[in-house]
């Protein structure tokens, strides 16, 4: 007999039904546990998190046993007749905790997320009415605050708070869709309820005001604005922000028809995705609503077992609890620059405590100030990362760190952001990342005191000290249970002393004790006492304690292959790595390596910070670095690094050719048998791998160039070109190609130098540095000509053609592409021929030679289809449609544009898709189909505005012109 279906609700009261009959969920703790499992929505919930949610900071000695009993009761409730101690099929063990198996058909939360995602997709496609309908259906599932009826102390757990934030975000997006669709009344109930629950959320209040005004409730809208201003002044001591003021202005103008447009402009201007100049679109305009860039939420996960640091937290929170909450920079540092003291853990916990006070978002970056590999993050790299998060497209990022920092400060001005700058090296690294105006909170962690930041920027210094005996005891009790700690107080005291009160060392000991519950703490203390390490660089100056001994002791608990892997991982230059990369370092199969990595994470020597991605704490990385230098021969280290480099190169080469089949790469030597490249099925898999490995690949290029592997550094850099171009990561592209060109110069190989010049020129051209890029291309062409490299000449002519187009020299662009085509044909390179045929066809079309354009493009299309190059096919269909459009063959043009658009959407490439949508709208207009033209332009504007691309204004002009003609008709 099959299981009877069970259905759950957590969006409101926690309820459950089996076969249509509502169940009695039992005692409060049983209901609370069920609520926690439901809000984590089919994810494993660890035992520590369950204990934390049910009892807070003071769990009873029997907490774990009580949880087991609660789980048993829930299992029997869901599956009547289940034998005692039986596992059951709904509530299962997983990852050291429990998981409740649910899906969108059995849990309202998952159904809500499913509908919300569909609504977002509809909004992105310009279907505002459909988006509003889907959002309304999603929000209707909320019957009250999440987990209503569960004790407030349980609902204070972070998982419930995050879900509440998710609801508010959905309400904002629903309001945007409803305003654009002209259906403000559909979202007013949800807006009222959300605003009542979050009365200081200005983006939410702004939307409520606009929806009221659009629903002809002008007096109520103005009253809501006045009440919001009074509440902000009374409770936070601040004035209304720009979104509230813009909403108020709209109401005063008595023009609710522009509400969605005004709100969109405010949202996107503040996120950096668009400028803030006034839009000239008048009442009744077709200017569409663009979904706002989501508020960034980059904080790392808060540690469920966080304990201690109450005085430091009180000191940190003090400035935020008075009558006013000024923006301040707080430096968290350890005595003598000590690592492992818990700076990041405290900073992240503090940030989560106050995140709701900064509704515009949270930004986080690890500056790697003391990374043992020496890979300290450049401030420009950090600023560019924040600009990308804030929605600034690559072409609008200025050159130079000062200009980039100025743009970053402008985007944060007048807004409330929380910025966490982790692991800073010095004041100079931090300064470009500081907001320039009040309203933001900046938290900086560093081993140094950063006295310059205190003196010049009024930063508040907060120094962390090692745990004292009582704090260390509470720390261990939180992880091992009070009963076990109380039973052996002398052993606990010795462990605390041997760990020097460092939380990181204590966590390693706790992990070993937790995995061996039958070991006495006295035995563990004796093991630790007998261990000896040599992490002298991090030994405390005021004690004989050797923290390295703790790590060496933990390492002794794993197998010899795992210990070897631990050492070799220190040779990876990037911030994290994947399982296949670790396997390459170890020279072992992936399956075996995954098991070894699990050993290391099990004793807290490594952190799996994302599924399948692993990283060191820098103190542990330093220990691994020391060990690999002393225990592994130079030959073994060199072989491991070579395997890693070859793994990265061969996988990147395969990925690059999937993205750009027409490229002509230099030949590679076969990789070592242990350097197995990752298998990539298609261009989607290639893009996913390159995105995940982006930071690591940049580091590998630098490391290869700095360790005598100049040829490999060049080949890897050139393999990344299609990815950088597709993603618009042009600044990173330019940095990598400069490294490659320097390496090519050292090699003294003219062919390598020619490729290096061309690659750097391409990146500089994308950045608009044409005074540099064109001379480099001309030098590259000269070198390729001298070398007799016809393919190199052809590729360089293609790049020179693009440069000519940028200068408006269309005949010159066509001439360069025709030269390239002749050379590629002579070499028999079909993929390259196909790409250049489309380029030549496009230039013929721009010059008005449409029949020649069609001849070239159809020839290209056949070849690209044979090759399976979807990106090339999309561009070629667009060129064909453009030629048909200008020949007056509009039905053929529509078909071509739709084919291009379908492929661009499959590939997730927004900018070319926006260009195609614009031209599709032009074709509809030429056919007299004004409604379809507006729909296409609106969809294009959604994409262009989100990208912050200047072409957005051209599309707005089209929409304004049509609106004006309609108004005068």
N, C-alpha and C positions, 0 to 999 in steps of 0.2 A: 504494500500500500504506500503510495507516495506521500510526501509531506503536505500538510494543509498549508495554503498560502497565508503568509503573515504580512500585514501592512502596518507601517509606522508613521507617526507624525511627531515632529519636534518644532515646527514653526508655529508656536503658540504652546498649548498644553502638550505635555508628553503623553502620547496615547498609542495603543497598539490594538489591532484587530486580527483575529484568526478565523478564517472562513466566514468573514462578515460579522463576527461577534466580538464586541469590545472586551478586552481583557482587563482584569484587575491587576495593576502593576505592583501591588504589594507595598512594602514599607518604604519610607522616604529614601533610604540609602539604595535600595534596589532601583527605585525610579531615577535617582541621581546617576547611578552607574549606567543605566540604559540611556539616559540623556547624553552622557559623555560619549558613549559609543556611537550614538546617532549623529551628534554634531561632527564627529570625526569621519562620518560618511564612508563606510567601507574601507577604512584605513586601520592599521594596527595601532592600538593604544597601549603604551608600555605600562608596566606595573607601577613604576615611579610616578608617572603622570596620573594614574588612577588614584594612588594614595594621596598625591598632592591635591587633586581636585576634591576628594571626599573629606580630607581632614586638614588641609592647609599646612602650616608649618609645624603643627603639633600632632603628628599621627600617633595612635596608641601602639604599644609594643606588638599587639596582635594584628596590626593593620593588614598584612599580607594574607593572613589566615582568614580574616573577615572578608577580604576581596574574593578569595576562593569560594567562600560560602555564598556570597552574593551572586557570583557567576553561576554556581550550581542552581540557585533558586531561579535565576532568569532562564537558564536552559530548560528547566522543568516547566516553567511557565509557557515558553514558546513551543515545547515539544512534550506534551503531557505523556506520562508513562515512561519517560526516559529513566533508565536505571541510575542509581546513585553512582557518582564518579564517571559516568559516561560522558563522552565529549560532545555529542550532539552534532547537528549539521548547520545550525544558524550562527551560533556563538562559538568561535573556534580559537585555538591558541595560535599566536602569530608574533614573531619577532620579540619574544620575551614578554608579551602581553596578550591582548585579546582583540579580535576583530569580529564585528557583527556584519554578516554578509547581507548586503542590500543592493538595490539598483533603483533606477528612476521609476520603476513600476511599483516599488514597495516602500519607498521613503520620499516624503514630500520635499525634503531638502534637495535631493538629487534631481527630482522632477523640476524644481524651481531653477536649478542651475542649467538644466537642459533647455528649458524655455528661454532663459535669459541669454544663453549663448546663441540661440536661434534669432532672438530679437536683435542682438548685436550684429549678427551677420546681415540681417535685413537692413539695419541702419547703414551699414557699410556699403550696401548695394543701392542705397538711395530710396528704399521702400519704407518711407516714414510711417505711413498708416499701418502697414503690416507689422513694423517694428513696435509701434505703440500697442497694437492688439496683443502681440506676444508678451510684451512687458506686463500688460494689464493681467493677462492670464497667470504669469509667473508670480506677480505680487499678490494675486488673490489667494495664493496658497498660504500666505502669512496670516494667521488668525490671532496674532498678538506677539509680544516679545518672545524671543527664542526660549524654549524650555520653561514656559510660565508654570509656576507652581513648584518648581525646584528651589531649594534653599538659596538665598542670596549669596552665601559663602561659596557654594558650588558654582553658581553662575558667574562668579567673579573670576573663574578660571579663564585663561587666555583664549581657549578654543571657542567659548561662548561669545567673548568680545569680538573676535575676528568675524564670526558669523553675523553679528549685529552690524559691523562695518560693511560686510558684503551686501546686506539688505539696503543700507543707506546709499551705497554706490549704485545699486540697481534702481532705486527710486529716482536718483538724480538722472540717470540715463533714460528712464521711462518718461520723466518730465520733458527732457529734451526732445524725444521722439514725438510725444503728444503735442508739444508746442508747434513743432514743424508741421505736423499733420493737421493742425487746426482743431485738435480734440483735447483742449486743456481740462475739461471736466472729467475725463476718464481717469486722470491721475491725481486729482485733488484729494480724494480720501487718503490715498497712500502718502501724499506729501504732508497732509495735516498730521497724520499719525507719526510719521518719521520726524517731523519738525518738533512735535511735542516731546518726543523721546530724546532729541538731540537739539536743544534750543540754542546752542552756540555754533552750530554748523552753518557757516555763512553760505557756502555753495548751495546747500539744501534750502536755506531760507530765501535765497535769491530766486530759486526756481519756484518756490511757493508763491512769492510775490508776483512773478511774471505770469504764473498760471492763473492766479486770482484775477489779475488785470485782463488777461486774455479771455477769461470767462465772465467778463463784464461785472466784476466785483471790485471796482476801483477803490472804493472807500475802504474795504477790508484789506486790500493790498497795501494802501498807505498806512493803515493802522498797524499792520504786521511789520512794516518797515520801522515805524517809530518804536514799537515794542522791542524789536531786535536791537536797535541802536541803544536803547536804555539798558537792555540786559547785558550787552557787550561792555558798555561803560561801567555798569554796576558790578559785574562779576569778574571781568578781566581787566578793566581799566583801559580799554582800547576803543578807538573809533571804528566805524564800519569800514570794511575793506572794499576794494574796487568792484567786486561782483555785486555786493549789496548796493553800492552807490549807482552802478550802471542800471540795475533793476529799478531803482527808485526813479532815475532819470526817465526811463522808458514809460513808467506809469504817469509821471508828470506830463509827458508829451502826449498822453492819452492815445498812444499808438500801439495797442497790443499786437497788432499784426506783425510788428518787427521784433517781437519779444524773442523768438527763437534765434533770429539772426544776431541780435545784440548779445544774447547769452553765449552763443557759439563764438562770437568774436572775442568776448571777454575771456572765456575759458582758454581758447587757443592762444590768445595773446599772452596770457599768463603762463602757459606751459611752454611758450617759445615757438610753438608751431606756426603761428602767424604773427604779423605785426599788429600794432594797436591803432593804426590810423582809422579814422572814421570811414565807415562804408557808406557809399553814396546811394545804395539801393533804397528806394522809397517804399511807401506803403503798397501792399499788394504785390510786391516783387516776388519773383520766383527764386530768389537767392536761397539756397537750401540750408538746412540745419546740418552742421558737421558735428559728428560725435566728438566729445572732448577727449583729449589724450588722458588715459586713466591716471589718477594720482599715483605717483611712484610709492611703493611700499617695499623698500629694499632691505629692511632690517633682517639680520640673521635670526634664526629660531631662538627663542628664549629657552634657557635650560630649565626643564621641569623640576630638577633637583636643586635649584638655586637655594642657598642658605647663607646666613650670616650677613655681614656688612651692613647691619642696621644703622650704626652711627654714620657711616659713609653715605648711605642712601638718604638719611635725614638731612645731611649737609648738602647733598646734591639737589634734593627736592626743595630745599628751603627757599631759594629765589623764585620758585614757581608757585609758592603757596601764599604769597602776600597779596596785597591789594592790587598790585600790578605784576605782570609777568614779563620783565624785560628779556630781550634776547641777550644771552651771554655765551661766552666761549669757556668751557670748563675743561681743564687739562687733568687727566687721570694718569698718574705716573707712579712708578714703584721706586723704593729706595735704591739708590745707586744704579738705576736703570734695570732693576731685576726683572727677568722674564718669569713667566709661570705664576705670577702673583694673582692673576684673575682680573686684569684690567678690562679685557674685552668682555668677559662674562658679566662683570658689573655694568659696563657701559650699555651692553645690549639689554640687560634686565631693566636698567633705569629708563632706557629709551622706550621700551615697551610699556613701562608704567605711565609715561606721559605722552605717548604717541597721539592719543585722541585730542590733545590740546593743539595739535599742529595738523589741521585738516587738509592742508595742501599737499602733504606727503612726507615721506621719510627717505632720505638719500644715505647711502652707505658706500664706503670704499675702504679696502685694505691697502694702505700705502706701502706695505712691505718694507718699513723703514729699517728693520734689523734682520732681514732675511739672510740666513747664512750663505745663500748662493750669491749674495751681492746684488740681486735683481731688485733694487729699490725703485719704486714707481716714480717716474718723472711727474711733476705737478701738471704739466700739459696733458699727459695721458689721463690723469684723474679728472681734470676739468672737461676734457673732451668726452669722457664717459658720462659725466653728469649732463652735459649739453645733449648728448644722444638720448639719455633718459628723459630729459625735459622736452623732447620732440623737435630739436633743432636738426634739420637735415644737413648732411655733410657739406653741401655746396654753400651753406650759409654760415659755416664755422669760420671765423676769421683766422688769419695767420698770426702766429706768435702767442705765447702764453698770456701776455698782458691783455691783449685784445680779447682773447677767449675768456679770461677771468672777468673782464668788464662785462661781457655779454652775460655770463653766468650770474653775476651780481644783479644785473638789470632784470633778469628773469625772476629772481627771488625777491626783488624789491616790492614792498607792500603786501607780502604774502607770509604765511606762517608755515615754515618748513622745519623739520628736524634733520640735522646733518650730522652723521656720525663718521668721523675721520679716524680710522683705526690704525694703530701701529705706526705713528708718524715718527720720522727720524729727527726733524728739527723744525724750527719756526719757518724757515724759508720754504719748506715743502708744504706747510699748512697755509701760509698766507693767501695764496691765490684761490683757496677753496673756502675762504670765510665769506659769509653773506655781508653785504655792505650796509644794510639798514636794519632797524629793530624789527622784531616780529618772528625771528627764527632762533632756534636753539642749536648751538653747535657743540658737540661733544668730541673731544680729541683724546686719544689714548697714546701714550708714549713711554718709553723707558727713561727718557730724559725729562728734566723739569720744564723745559721750554720757557725759560725765564724771559726770553725776548717777547713771547706771546703775552705773558703776564704784564710786562712793562709797557709794551706798545699798544696792546689791544684790550687791556683791562680784564684779561682772562682770570678766572678763579682757579686756584691750584688745589687739587684734592689728591693727597698722597695715600696710597694703599700700603699697608704693612702686612707681613705674614700673619697667618692666623695664630692667635694665642691658644693655650691648651683647651679652653672652653669652646672656642670657635671651631677648632679642629675636631673636637669630640662631636659637636653638633653636625659638622660636615659629614663625618663618617657614619653617624647614627642615621642621617637622612638616607644614606645609600645602603647601609647594612642592617638597619633596625636597631632600636634602642636596647632591646634585650641582649643582643650579642655584644654591644659596646659596654653595657653595664656589667656584664659577666666578667670582663677582663680589663679593668681600668688601668692596671700597670702596663699591659701590652699596648693599650691605646696611647698611653703617654709616651712610650718608647717609639711607637710608629710616628707619632707627631714630631718628636724630636729628630728622628732620622730623616723625616721629610722636610725638616726646617720650616714647617708651617706653610709650605707652598701648596696651594690648591691643586695645581697640576700634578705634583708628585703624589699627593694624597688621593687624587682620583685614580691614579694608576694602581696604588695599593688597594683601594676599595674595589676596583674592577677584579683584581686577582682574588680577593677575599669573597666577592660575590659569586664568582664562578666556581669557588670551592667552599661551599657552605659547611662542609664537614671539617675543614681545617680550623684549628684554634687560632685566635689572633696572636697568641704567644708564639706559636710555630711560625706564623707569618713574620712577626717581628724578628725572630731569630734568623730567618732566611734573609731578611732585609739587612740585618746587622752584619751578616757574613758577606753580603755582596760588596763589590767594590767597583766603582766606575771612575771615570777620569774626565768629567765634563768641567775642566778647570775654568773655561771661559765664563761659566755661569755660576761658579761656586760663590757663596755669600762671603763677603769680606769680614763679617763679624761673627762667623761661626765655623766650626770644623765640619759641619754637615756637607755632604757631597751629594748634590741632587742627581748627578750622573749615576750614583750607586742605585738610586731608586729605579731609574730607567734600565740599567743593566740587569737589575734583579727582575724587573718585569719581562725583559727580553729573554731571560733564562727560562721563563715559563712557556715559551713557544718552541715549536720545532726548529731544528737547525735550518731547513730551507726557508722558513718564515723569517728567522733572524737574518739570514743572508739577504733576503728580499728587503727587509727593513733598511739594511745598510745601503743597498744599491739604489733604493728610491731617492736617496739624497743626491744622486747624480742627475736627476731630472731638473732642468733649470726653470721650469714653469711653476705657476702657483698651485696647480693640481694636475692629476693625470688619470687616465682611464685604465681599465683592466688590461686591454691589449698593449698599451704602452708599458705598463708594469711587467707584462709577460716578456716584452722585448728586452727590457733591462735585465731581467732574470735569466733570459734564454730558456724559459720553460713554457709549456703549453698554457693557453688561456684558462682552460678549466682548472688546472692545478693552481695557477696563480690566483684565481678568484678565491680558492679555498685558503691560500696563504694570507691573502689580504684580510679575510674574515678572522683569521687567527690574530692578526695585528690589531684590528679594530676591537676585537673582544677584550683586549687588555689595555685599551686606550692609548696605544702607541701610534695610532693612525685614525683619522676621522673620515668617514664616508659622508661628506657634507651634502652630496646630491647622489641620486641613484647611479651607481657605477663610477663615481668620481671621488678620488681620495686626495687628502691633503694632510700635511704635517702641521702641528704647532711648531713655531720657529725654534723653540727650545729643543723639542724632540728632533727637528731637522738638524740642528747643530750637533746633537749627540750622534745621530746617524752619520753625519759628515765626518765626525771625528773617528768613528768606528770604521767606516769604509776606507779611510786613509791609513789606518793602522793595521787593519785585519785583512784587507784585500790588496793583492799585488797591483802595481801600476798596470801590468799587462791585463789583469782581469777587469780593472776599472775602465781601461781604454776600450776593451772589447764590449763591455756593457754599454758605454756611451755610443760606440759605433752602431751597435744593434738598435739603440733607441733612435739615433739620427736616421738610420736607413728605414726604420719602420715609419717615421714621420714623413720622410721624403717620398717613399714609394706609395704610401696612402694618399698623400697630398697630390702626387702626380696623377694617380688614378682619378681622384676627385676633380682635379682641374680639367682633365680631358672629358669627363662627363658633363661639366658645365660649358666647356668650349671645345667641341670636337675638332674644330678647324685649327687649333693651335699646333705649332710645329716645335715640340720640345726637343732638347738635346738628349741623346741616348743616355741611359742609366746602366750602371753595372748591376748585375743581379744581386739582390740582397742576401745576407747570410741566412742560412736555413732557419735560424731562430728569430730573425727579424721579419716575421710574417706580417704583411700589410693587412689592414682591416678590409674585409670584403664590402664593397659598396654596390648595391643593386642598380641604382639609377641616380639621376641628377638630384632628386629629392634627398636621398640618403647622403649623397656627397655634400650637399649644402648643410645638412644637419651635422655631419661630422666636422666640417670646417668651422661651423659656428661654435660648437662645443670646444674645439681645440684652439680657437683663435689666439687666446693669450699665450698658451703653451707653445704654439708654433712660432710666434714672434720671439719668444725666449730662446727657442731652439736655433733659429737663424742667428741670433746674437751669439749664443754659446758656440755654435759651429764656427762662426767667423773668428771668434776669440780663442779657439783652441786648435787652430791649424787645419780645420776642415773647410777651407775657403771654397773649393769647388762644390761641396755639398751645400754650403750656405747659399751659394748662387742658385743652384738648381732648385732648392726648396723655395727660395724667394720667388723665382719665376713661376713655379707651380701654383703659387697662391694668387697670381694676377687675376684670373677669372673670378675668384671669390671676392677679392677686394673691390673689383669693378662692379660686380653684381650687387654687392651689399652697400656700396658707396662709402667704404672705409678707406677713403682716399688719403687721409693723413697717415694712417698706419702703413698704407701701401708705399707712400713716399719714403717713410723712415726705413722700411725693410729694403726697398730698392737702393737707397743710398748705401746701406750696409753691404748689399750685394755688389754694387759698383766698386766700392772700396776693396772688397775681396777680389773682384775680377782684376783690378789694377795690380794687386799684389801678385796674382798668378802670372801676370805678364802675357796672357793669352789674348791676342787680338779678337778672336771670335767671342770669347767670354766678355771682353770689354764692350764689343759692339752690342751684344744682347743687354748688358747692364745699362748702357746709355739709353737704349730704346725703352727698356722697362721703366727706368726712372722718369724718362720724358713722358711716358703715358700717364704716370701718376701725377706729375706736375701739371700736365695738360688738364686733367680732370679738376685740379685745384685752381685752374685759371691762370697758372704761371706760364703763360705762353712765351714770354721773353726768355725763359729758361728751356722750355720743352722743345721748341722748334730748332734751336741751334744744336741741342743734343741729338735730335733725330737726323739732322743733316750730317753730323759727324758719324753717327751710326751707319747711315747709308754709304758714306765714303768708305768706311772700314769694310762693310759687307761687300762692296764692289771690288775693293782691292783683294779680298779673300776669295772672290769668285763664288760667293754664297748667294745663289739666285733666290732661294726661299727667304733668307734673311732680308734681302733687298725688297722682296714682295711684301713681307710683313711691315717693313719700315715705310714703304709707299702707302700702305693702308693707313698707318698712323699719320703720315703727312697729309693724306686726304682728309682725315678728320680735323686736323689742325687748319687746313684750308677752309673747310666748312665753317669753323668757328670765326674765321676772319671775314666770312661772307663771300669768299672766292669759290663759287660753285663750279665754274669751269675747271679751276685748279683741282678741286676735290675729285671731280670726275676723271680728270687726266691721271692723277695718282692711282685711282682705283683701276683704271684701264691698264696701266702699267703692271700693277699687282696681278691682275687677272691673267695677263699674258705669261707672266713668270710662273704663276701657280699651275697654269695649264701645261706649260713645258715640263714642270716637275711632276705632273700627274697627281696632285693633291686634291682629291674631290671635295673634302670638307672645307678646305680653304677656298677653293673655287666657288663653292655654293655661297659662302658668306660674302665674298667680294662681288659675286654676281648680283646679290640683293643690294649691296651698297651702291654699285654702279647704276642699277635700276632706279634706286631712290633718287640719285642725283639727276638722272635723266628726267624723272618726274618733276623734280623741283625746277628744272630748266624748261619745263613745258613740253618735253619730248616724251609724251605718254606712251606711244606705241613701242618705242624702243625700251621704255621702262618695263612694259608688260612682257616683252620678249625675254629680257634678262631675268625678271623675277619668276616667271613660270619655269624657266630652266633651273633657277636656283631652288624653287620649291620642290621639284621632282627629286633633286639630289638630296635635299635636306630630309625629305620624307624617307628616302632609302636609308639615310644615315641615322634616323631616329632623333634628330636634333630639334626638340620641341621649341626651344627658345628662338632658334634661327627660323623655324617655320612661322612662329608668331610674327616676327618682324617682317617676314616676306609677305605674309597675308596682308599686313597693314600697308606695305608698299603697293601691292596689287590693288587693294581697295582705293588707295589714294589716286592711283592712275585712272581707275574706272570712274571715280567721282568727278575728276576733271575732264573726262571724255563725255560726261553727261549720262553714263550708264549706271544710274543710281541703284537699281536692284542688285547688280553685280557688286557694287561697292558695299552695300549693306551686308551681303554674304561674306565678303572678305573681312570686313571689320569685325563681324561677329565671330568668325573663325579665329582671328587674332586675339580677340578679347577672351574667348574661352580658354585658349592656351595660356595667356598671361595669368588668368585667375588660377588655373591649375598650378602654375609655377610660383604663384605668390609674388609677382613682380609688379608693384603698384605704379611706378612712374610711366613705363611704356603703356600700361593699361589705361592710364588717365589720358595720354595722348590719343590713343585709339578711340576712347569714349568721346573726346572732343570732336574728332573728325567724324565719328558716327553721328553726332548731333548735327554737325554741319550738313551732312548728307540728308538727314531727315528734314532739315529746314528747306533744302533745295527741292525736296519732293512735296513741300507744303504741309508736312506732318509736324506742326508746331509743338504738340504735346510730347511726342516722342523725342523731339530735339531738346526740349527743356529737361526731360527725364535723363537723357544721356549727359547733358552738360552738368546737371546736378550731381550725377554719380561721379563725373570727372572731378568736380570741385571738391567732393568729399575726399578723394584721394590726394589731390594737389594741396589742399589746405592742411591735411594731416602731415604731408611731407614738408610743408612750409615752402613750397616751390613758387617762384615768381610767376609761373604760367597761370597760377590760380586767378590772377587779376584779369587775364585775357578772357577766361571763362566767365568771370563775374560780369565783364563788359558785355559779353553775348547775352547773358540773362537780363541785364539791365535794359539793353536795347530792345529785347523782345517785350519786356514789361512796359516800356514806354510806348511802344507801338500799339500794344493792346489797350493801354490807357487812352491813347488818342483816337482809337478807332471808334 
